[in-house]
């Protein structure tokens, strides 16, 4: 209830300020157009007499620029649409009178100095007030200008929290979000839907073995109830004793039956026979 009342009060104050701005801006825009066109007319007369100076042209440009800035403020979205609706309606009606009944409108021009009276009639015949009024009316008809700005929408703030993953101040893209349960050490996370990691391919030349199930290891057999029962571990084979080393020829002692080197060189057989005969 309080939010709606405050929104209505702010909307009423906004439109009230818009009405005040429109009432003040209407004579300002009209005076700027009259004085600006009077300076332009003076610049034209000097140009025709070949005695042109830049001062009337610069003054006219500055006055018309200020007038255009006031019109831009009136059609801005921050102000109420009434700020541009009021002067727009006034200038549009004035321009229509000059377009429909120019003789009657010229007789209704107030008593002004000759140069300003001529300026009013010149810009009115050319339709300048009608053009300005249509611009102001078009700016007032925008739907976005009639919507009131609620305090909740104007001051909405995002909830404080960690930045999303992947941003400069946030966690890595594959990191767990804060508050999520972390997996226990020593256990692999099982996928709820889908199969586990496939075994590596067999070596080249070896036939592929039977694929193991997602939750059954190659060495386990299904037990009662579908629960895999691991097989008992087999004892490793006993280590084999190394073969006995063969003695080298150089390490064998000389035999008494075989003759020595001197016997082979100098006829050991004759010596043996001679010794036997003796």
C-alpha positions as CSV (number, residue, x, y, z in Angstrom):
1,X,0.0,0.0,0.0
2,X,2.8,2.4,0.9
3,X,4.7,1.5,-2.3
4,X,1.7,2.3,-4.5
5,X,1.1,5.6,-2.6
6,X,4.7,6.7,-3.0
7,X,4.7,5.7,-6.7
8,X,1.6,7.8,-7.3
9,X,3.0,10.8,-5.4
10,X,6.3,10.6,-7.4
11,X,4.3,10.3,-10.7
12,X,2.1,13.3,-9.7
13,X,5.2,15.4,-8.8
14,X,6.9,14.4,-12.1
15,X,3.9,15.5,-14.2
16,X,3.6,18.7,-12.2
17,X,7.2,19.6,-12.9
18,X,6.5,18.8,-16.5
19,X,3.6,21.2,-16.7
20,X,5.7,24.0,-15.1
21,X,8.6,23.3,-17.5
22,X,6.2,23.4,-20.5
23,X,4.7,26.7,-19.5
24,X,8.1,28.4,-19.0
25,X,9.6,26.9,-22.2
26,X,6.8,28.0,-24.5
27,X,7.6,31.8,-24.5
28,X,11.4,31.0,-24.5
29,X,11.2,28.9,-27.6
30,X,9.0,31.5,-29.3
31,X,11.3,34.4,-28.5
32,X,14.3,32.4,-29.6
33,X,12.7,31.8,-33.0
34,X,11.7,35.4,-33.5
35,X,15.1,36.9,-32.5
36,X,17.0,34.3,-34.4
37,X,15.1,34.9,-37.6
38,X,15.4,38.7,-37.2
39,X,19.2,38.3,-37.1
40,X,19.0,36.0,-40.2
41,X,16.9,38.6,-42.0
42,X,19.4,41.3,-41.2
43,X,22.3,39.1,-42.4
44,X,20.3,38.5,-45.7
45,X,19.8,42.3,-46.2
46,X,23.5,42.9,-45.7
47,X,24.4,40.1,-48.1
48,X,22.1,41.6,-50.8
49,X,23.8,45.0,-50.5
50,X,27.2,43.4,-50.7
51,X,28.0,44.8,-47.3
52,X,27.9,41.5,-45.4
53,X,29.5,41.0,-42.1
54,X,29.7,37.9,-40.0
55,X,28.3,39.3,-36.8
56,X,24.6,38.9,-37.6
57,X,25.1,35.4,-38.9
58,X,27.0,34.3,-35.8
59,X,24.5,35.8,-33.4
60,X,21.6,34.1,-35.3
61,X,23.4,30.8,-35.2
62,X,24.0,31.0,-31.4
63,X,20.4,32.0,-30.7
64,X,19.0,29.2,-32.8
65,X,21.4,26.7,-31.2
66,X,20.2,27.6,-27.7
67,X,16.6,27.3,-28.8
68,X,17.3,23.8,-30.3
69,X,18.9,22.8,-26.9
70,X,15.7,23.9,-25.0
71,X,13.6,21.8,-27.4
72,X,15.9,18.8,-26.9
73,X,15.5,19.1,-23.1
74,X,11.7,19.2,-23.5
75,X,11.6,15.9,-25.5
76,X,14.0,14.1,-23.2
77,X,12.7,10.9,-21.5
78,X,13.6,12.2,-18.0
79,X,10.9,14.8,-18.0
80,X,7.2,14.3,-18.1
81,X,5.6,14.2,-21.5
82,X,3.5,17.3,-20.5
83,X,6.7,19.4,-20.7
84,X,6.7,18.9,-24.5
85,X,3.0,18.5,-25.0
86,X,2.0,22.0,-23.9
87,X,4.4,24.0,-26.2
88,X,3.9,21.5,-29.0
89,X,0.1,22.0,-28.9
90,X,0.6,25.8,-28.9
91,X,3.0,26.0,-31.8
92,X,1.1,23.4,-33.8
93,X,-2.2,25.4,-33.5
94,X,-0.4,28.6,-34.4
95,X,1.2,27.1,-37.4
96,X,-2.1,25.6,-38.6
97,X,-3.7,29.1,-38.5
98,X,-1.0,30.5,-40.8
99,X,-1.3,27.5,-43.2
100,X,-5.1,27.7,-43.4
101,X,-5.8,31.5,-43.1
102,X,-2.6,33.5,-43.7
103,X,-4.3,36.8,-44.3
104,X,-6.4,36.7,-41.2
105,X,-3.3,35.5,-39.2
106,X,-1.2,38.4,-40.5
107,X,-3.8,40.9,-39.3
108,X,-3.6,39.4,-35.8
109,X,0.1,39.9,-35.4
110,X,0.6,42.1,-32.3
111,X,2.2,45.5,-32.6
112,X,6.0,44.9,-32.6
113,X,8.9,46.8,-34.0
114,X,9.0,46.5,-37.7
115,X,12.0,44.2,-37.9
116,X,10.5,41.8,-35.4
117,X,7.1,42.0,-37.0
118,X,8.6,41.1,-40.3
119,X,10.5,38.2,-38.7
120,X,7.3,36.8,-37.2
121,X,5.5,36.9,-40.5
122,X,8.4,35.4,-42.5
123,X,8.9,32.4,-40.3
124,X,5.2,31.8,-39.9
125,X,4.6,31.8,-43.7
126,X,7.5,29.3,-44.1
127,X,5.8,27.0,-41.5
128,X,8.6,27.0,-38.9
129,X,6.3,27.2,-35.9
130,X,4.2,24.3,-37.3
131,X,7.4,22.2,-37.7
132,X,8.6,22.9,-34.2
133,X,5.1,22.1,-32.8
134,X,5.0,18.7,-34.6
135,X,8.4,17.7,-33.3
136,X,7.3,18.5,-29.7
137,X,4.0,16.6,-30.1
138,X,5.8,13.6,-31.6
139,X,8.1,13.5,-28.5
140,X,5.1,13.6,-26.2
141,X,3.4,10.6,-27.8
142,X,6.2,8.1,-27.0
143,X,4.7,5.4,-24.6
144,X,7.9,5.1,-22.6
145,X,7.6,8.7,-21.4
146,X,4.1,8.1,-19.8
147,X,5.4,5.1,-17.7
148,X,6.3,6.1,-14.2
149,X,9.6,4.9,-12.8
150,X,9.0,2.7,-9.8
151,X,11.6,2.9,-7.0
152,X,12.0,-0.9,-7.0
153,X,12.9,-0.9,-10.7
154,X,15.2,2.1,-10.4
155,X,17.1,0.9,-7.3
156,X,17.3,-2.9,-8.0
157,X,20.6,-4.4,-7.1
158,X,21.9,-7.8,-7.8
159,X,22.4,-10.1,-4.8
160,X,26.0,-10.2,-3.5
161,X,27.7,-13.4,-4.2
162,X,30.7,-15.0,-5.9
163,X,31.1,-14.1,-9.6
164,X,30.1,-16.8,-12.1
165,X,32.7,-19.4,-13.3
166,X,35.0,-18.3,-16.1
167,X,35.0,-14.6,-15.1
168,X,38.3,-12.9,-14.0
169,X,37.3,-13.0,-10.3
170,X,35.4,-16.3,-10.4
171,X,36.4,-19.9,-10.0
172,X,37.6,-22.0,-13.0
173,X,35.0,-23.2,-15.4
174,X,35.0,-26.9,-14.2
175,X,35.3,-26.1,-10.5
176,X,32.5,-27.0,-8.1
177,X,30.1,-24.2,-7.0
178,X,30.4,-23.0,-3.4
179,X,28.2,-25.0,-1.1
180,X,28.2,-28.1,-3.2
181,X,29.2,-31.4,-1.5
182,X,32.8,-32.4,-2.4
183,X,33.5,-36.0,-3.3
184,X,35.2,-38.2,-0.7
185,X,38.8,-39.0,-1.1
186,X,39.5,-42.5,-2.5
187,X,36.1,-42.8,-4.2
188,X,35.3,-42.1,-7.8
189,X,32.2,-40.3,-8.7
190,X,29.8,-42.6,-10.5
191,X,27.6,-41.2,-13.2
192,X,23.9,-41.7,-12.5
193,X,23.0,-42.3,-16.1
194,X,25.5,-43.7,-18.4
195,X,28.4,-46.1,-18.5
196,X,31.7,-45.8,-16.8
197,X,35.0,-45.1,-18.5
198,X,35.8,-47.7,-21.2
199,X,39.0,-49.8,-20.8
200,X,42.0,-49.0,-22.9
201,X,42.3,-50.7,-26.3
202,X,44.4,-53.9,-26.3
203,X,47.9,-54.0,-27.8
204,X,48.4,-54.4,-31.5
205,X,48.1,-58.1,-32.5
206,X,46.2,-59.2,-29.3
207,X,42.5,-60.2,-29.6
208,X,40.2,-57.9,-27.6
209,X,38.8,-59.5,-24.4
210,X,35.2,-59.3,-23.2
211,X,34.2,-55.8,-22.1
212,X,33.5,-55.4,-18.4
213,X,30.3,-53.9,-17.2
214,X,30.1,-50.3,-15.9
215,X,30.3,-51.4,-12.2
216,X,31.9,-54.9,-12.6
217,X,35.6,-55.3,-12.8
218,X,37.2,-57.9,-15.1
219,X,38.2,-60.1,-12.2
220,X,34.9,-60.1,-10.4
221,X,32.0,-62.5,-10.8
222,X,28.3,-61.6,-10.2
223,X,27.1,-62.9,-6.9
224,X,23.6,-63.3,-5.5
225,X,21.4,-60.3,-6.0
226,X,23.6,-59.0,-8.8
227,X,26.3,-57.8,-6.5
228,X,29.8,-58.5,-7.9
229,X,31.9,-60.7,-5.7
230,X,35.6,-60.3,-6.1
231,X,37.7,-63.4,-6.8
232,X,40.2,-64.5,-4.2
233,X,43.7,-63.3,-4.8
234,X,46.1,-65.9,-6.1
235,X,49.5,-66.4,-4.6
236,X,52.3,-65.3,-6.8
237,X,54.5,-68.1,-8.3
238,X,57.7,-68.9,-6.5
239,X,60.8,-67.3,-7.9
240,X,62.9,-69.6,-10.1
241,X,66.4,-70.3,-9.1
242,X,69.0,-69.1,-11.6
243,X,70.9,-71.8,-13.6
244,X,74.3,-72.9,-12.2
245,X,77.1,-71.0,-13.8
246,X,79.5,-73.1,-16.0
247,X,83.1,-73.0,-14.9
248,X,85.4,-71.4,-17.4
249,X,88.2,-73.4,-19.0
250,X,90.8,-71.2,-17.5
251,X,89.6,-72.0,-13.9
252,X,89.7,-75.8,-14.3
253,X,92.7,-77.5,-12.6
254,X,95.0,-79.5,-15.0
255,X,94.2,-83.3,-15.1
256,X,96.9,-85.9,-14.6
257,X,95.7,-88.0,-17.5
258,X,96.2,-85.2,-20.0
259,X,99.8,-84.4,-21.0
260,X,101.2,-80.9,-20.4
261,X,102.4,-78.4,-22.8
262,X,106.1,-79.6,-22.7
263,X,105.0,-83.1,-23.3
264,X,103.0,-82.2,-26.4
265,X,105.8,-80.1,-27.8
266,X,108.8,-82.6,-27.2
267,X,107.2,-85.9,-27.7
268,X,105.7,-86.9,-24.6
269,X,104.4,-90.2,-26.0
270,X,108.0,-91.4,-26.7
271,X,109.1,-90.5,-23.3
272,X,106.1,-92.3,-21.8
273,X,106.9,-95.4,-23.9
274,X,110.6,-95.2,-23.1
275,X,110.0,-94.8,-19.5
276,X,107.6,-97.7,-19.5
277,X,110.1,-100.0,-21.3
278,X,112.8,-99.0,-18.9
